Amino acid sequence: MDPLLSRRKFVAFGLYGSTVLLIPAVPLGCGNEEDATTRPREEGRFLDTHQYETVKALTGIIVPEDDDPGAVSAGVVDYIDGLLGAFLVDPPRIYAAGPYSGRHGGENGFAVYLPLSRVKEIAWRNHIEGSKGIPEREFNGPVVGLQEIYSKGVETLDSLAHAHFRGDFKALDPGEQQYVLNRVDAGFRDIVFEHTVEGMYAAPEYGGNADCVGWEYIHYEGDRQPVGYSRKQVEEPDEEYGAGTLSEDEIDEAAEYLQRMLALGSKRSSVGSSRGKS
């Protein structure tokens, strides 16, 4: 799969891929005056500086900047970094308490994270950190966690970049980066693609979608709790920003991407698909 999408196709994926986009992940909120490309990193992050810049460049290839902000402006790398470092703070950054964000009334409960039960902590640590030979984590055998997947993924990107272009991946031009990305393991590409989708459209309290830029260019005003949406708003969306502006081929391609992501998710632990639904 070539992970690079046009803006319209990526938006189409978002519009038709609501199952994926409900998955959230660290508190900033809309209206933050700091630019996502320059704001300081918070404590409890996993990626070192080189890894962080490499993953940021990687997400920028998947959703490039054009007339609208792309993954770099949206701070998608902060979403990914926050997920990888979820257990470096206490309570872990897994489930924001809610129920309201404060954007449309109510207090901002998303700034507080919920403690995990013992079972959920084991499951999430397995998913993020891997089993690491710990007996209670290996009840179903060894597990490679997201931290190792991203660390090795960055090493592979740099190795291929040096082999083909004699430079680190983050220093290559977009065309060269795309060439390298097409040659890494498809499983790694799928994971980064999935996390990029989440980071573009998830609630900004989880690290991505900085200043709600992901919501702005699809004309989505965000969570409306406690105000909510009327039945008419839900059942009769404005065609100007919905399916009426997309060709059948674009809809089919967006649906195909969604099916791939859902198939990928079904092969994983249910842990990864349960985030943000508590």
Secondary structure, DSSP 8 states (H G I E B T S, - for coil): ------HHHHHHHHHH-HHHHT-------TT--S-TTTS---SS--S-HHHHHHHHHHHHHHS--SSS--TTTTTHHHHHHHHHTGGGSSS-TT-B--S--BTTBS--GGGSB----HHHHHHHHHHHH--TT-GGG-TTS----HHHHHHHHHHHHHHHHHHHHSS-GGGS-HHHHHHHHTTS-HHHHHHHHHHHHHHHHS-GGGS-SGGGHHHHTTT-----TTT---HHHHHS--GGGSGGGS-HHHHHHHHHHHHHHHHHHHTS-HHHH-TT--
